[in-house]
Amino acid sequence: MIKEELVSRSPVRVFEKSIHGGLKTGEIGVVAAQSGIGKTAVLVQIALDKLLQNKKVIHVSFSQHTDYVLTWYTDIFNEFIKKKNLEKVQEIKAELIKNRVLMNFNQDGVTSDMILRSLKAMISEGGFKADSLIIDGFDFSRSTRERLAAVKAFAGELNLEVWYSCNVSSGQPPLASLYDKHKIPVIFNGFADIFDIIIVLEPRQDHIELSVSRDRDAYNPDAMALRLDPKTLLIQ
């Protein structure tokens, strides 16, 4: 009952409602912003929400060692329950850990095909039937349409929903515009249509605003009536 309450009252419910129910299997979403704005925090909250629903999550990081990713999960979970006065917290944590796998890759050391083979082996042969795949810290300035299309096909084959983070300034000239007229990151030129959902984080004076730049076939930036607390980085 405790987990059900956490799920029902989670701001992720509003997040999903803002994008017509959230990602579906075979779809790819991305949370985009400049460095240090809160992309990882959003992805971890999405992942924790899945874990609280007894779903399995694989979290792949290209920018942080798994120890640092684990710290994100611990800190966000602790902030999440701080004011909840919950009992059996350790039991809940143990269940979440059982349904989560953390992985770390270096884009210099492995190809996209090698990563997908590793993931497929874990899901199909290793018995970890994941529902969601989180990919954090991937450098899109070094990707291609073909590689992202392969990830989307992989997601459809294995019934996964995939969330990426994107540093919009990666590989861009310092004074270049980071977004086009639809608030789509220019780093996605040539493959923006592969993403089903594009969320942009923008810092304001006292909060970080979330807006939708792409929702399936609609390019229509809208505020999500959601924000990140700049201190806790929790979705509000």
N, C-alpha and C positions, 0 to 999 in steps of 0.2 A: 504493500500500500504506500510505503514511503517513496519508493521509486516512481510509482504512478503519479503521485502528487508532484514530484519534481518535474516529471515530463509534462504534465498538464499545465503547470504554471510557468514553464520555461518560456522566455522571450523568443526562443527558436520557433515556437508555434506561430508567432507574429511574423518572424522572418520567412517561414515557409508560406504563410498565407500571402505574403507580398509577392511571391513568385509562383503563384498558382499551385500551391501544395508542395513546393520543394522539388528537388531533383528526382527524376525517375530512373529506373535501371537503364543503363545504356547512355545516359546523359552526362555531360561534363559542365561543371560550373567553375568559376574562378573568382577569387577575391583579390582585387587589384588596388595597389596604392604605392606610394613611395616608401622607402625603407623606414622601418621603425614606427609605423602608424598603427599597427595592430592586426595585421593579416593572420599571423600565426594564432593569435588569441581567438579570432573568429573561427578559424578552422578547428581549433581544439574544442571550442564550445559546441560546434556542430557535431564533432566526433563524440564528445561526452553525452550529448543528447541521444545519439544512436546507441551508445553503450548502455545507457539507462533503460533503453527499450529492449535490452538483451540481444542487440544486433552486434555483429562482429565488424571490427574496423582494422584496416591496415594503414598505418601512418608512415609514409616514406618522406624522409628529409634529405635534401641535397645541400643544405646550408648549416645544419647543426648536428652535433653528435647526439646519439640517442639519449645520453644522460641529460642533455639540456632539454630535449623534447619531453622527457619524463618529468622534468621540473615544471614545464609549462602545464602539463596535465595535473600535477599535484597542486600547484598554486591556484589554477583556475577552479579546480574542484573545491579546494579549501575556501576560496572566496565565495563560491556558489552556495555552499552550505553554511557559511559563517552565521547567518542570521536565521537559520532554519531550526536550530535546536534539535537536530536529528539524533535518534538512537541508532545503534547498530551501524555506525559509520564505517567501521573497519570491514564489516561483512559486505557492505555495498562496494567499497573499494576493491575488495578481493574479487568480486564478481566482474567488475569493470576490467580489471587487469587480465582476467581469464579470457576476455573477449577482444583483447587488443594486442596487436603486434606492431612493434616499432622497428623500422629499418632505416639504414643510412647508406646513401650512395654518393659517389663523386662523378659529376658529368665528364670529368677528364678521364676517368678510369674505366667506364663501362658504356656500352651502346644502349640505345633504347630497346633494341631487340633482346639484349641480355637481361635487362631489367624486367621486361614483360615475361620472359621465360622463367625467371626466378619467382615472380609473383604467381604465375600460372602453376608452377610446381608446388608452391605452398598451398594454393587454394584447391587444386584438383587432386594432387597426390599427397599433400601433407595433411589433408583433412581439416584445414582452416577455411571454412566456407564463408568468406567475407561478404558483407553487404555493401560496405563503403570503402573507398580508397581515397586517402588524403595524400596529396603530393605537395610538399612545402619546399620553398626555396629553389624551385626549378628556374633556370635562366632561359627565358623564352627568346632572347636575342640569338641564341644558339640552336634554336629548333627550326623545324620545317613543317609545312602543311602535311606532308606524307607521314611524318612521325606522330603528329597529333591525331591524324586520321586513324593511324594504327592503334593508338590508345583508345579512341572512341570505339573502334571495332572490337577491341579487347574487352571493353566495358560491356558492350552488348552481348558478346559471347558468354561472359561469365556472370551476367546479371548484376553488374556493379553500378553504383553511382560514384562519380569521381569529382572531387573538389581539389582545385589547384589554388596556390597563392601565386601572385605575380608582382615583382618589383618593377613598376612601370618605367623607372629611370635607368634600369640596367641596360647598358650598351647604347644609351641615348646621349647625344651631345648635351652639355650642361645647359645651354640656353634654348634647346629645342622644345617645342610644344609636346607635352606628354600625352594629350588626348585629342581626338578629332571632334567634329561638331556634335557628334552623338555621345560624347564622353566615353568613347571606346579607346583604350590605350593604343597608341600608334605602334607599339611594339608588336601588336597583333595583326598588322597589315599583311594581308595575304591568307590569313586563316581565322579571322575573327568569327566567321560564320560556323566554325566547328564547335564553338562554345554555345551551349544552350542558355546559360545564365552568366551574365557578367555583373558583378557587384563592385562598386568603387567606394573606397573609404577616403573621406576628405576631412582634414583637421579644421575645426572651428575654434573660436575663442575659448570655450569651456567644455567642448566635447568633440567627438569624432563622428561625423555623419555617415550613414550608409545610404547609398542610392543604387537603383537598378539601371544599368545602361543598356542591357540586352536581356529580354525575356523571350526565349525561343525566337520567333520571327519578327518580334517587335523591337525596334530601336527607339526607346522612349524613356529617357532618364527621369526617374521619379524618386522622390524621397520615400524611404521605407517606414517612416514614423519610428525609426530605431536609431540608436546612437550607442557609441562605446563610451563608458566612463573612462576618462583619461588616466585615472589612478589605478583602478582595478582591471580595466580593459574588459569588463563584463558588458554583454549586450543588454541594453535597457529599452 
